[in-house]
């Protein structure tokens, strides 16, 4: 079975999801700074805590 081509609708959806994820990350960093807590991210196959 051949893979379906990406339509304009799916591309627009993917762009909007990307924007939403960046917006959520920005809000998470802001909240972490406000409460002086670390943010946990996946880096080099491990979960690490970073200060925002």
ChimeraX attribute file (.defattr): number of C-alpha atoms within 10 A of each C-alpha:
attribute: neighborCount
match mode: 1-to-1
recipient: residues
	/A:1	3
	/A:2	4
	/A:3	5
	/A:4	6
	/A:5	7
	/A:6	9
	/A:7	9
	/A:8	9
	/A:9	9
	/A:10	11
	/A:11	11
	/A:12	12
	/A:13	12
	/A:14	12
	/A:15	12
	/A:16	12
	/A:17	12
	/A:18	12
	/A:19	12
	/A:20	12
	/A:21	12
	/A:22	12
	/A:23	11
	/A:24	12
	/A:25	13
	/A:26	12
	/A:27	12
	/A:28	14
	/A:29	15
	/A:30	13
	/A:31	14
	/A:32	15
	/A:33	14
	/A:34	10
	/A:35	8
	/A:36	11
	/A:37	14
	/A:38	14
	/A:39	16
	/A:40	13
	/A:41	12
	/A:42	9
	/A:43	9
	/A:44	7
	/A:45	7
	/A:46	9
	/A:47	10
	/A:48	12
	/A:49	13
	/A:50	10
	/A:51	11
	/A:52	15
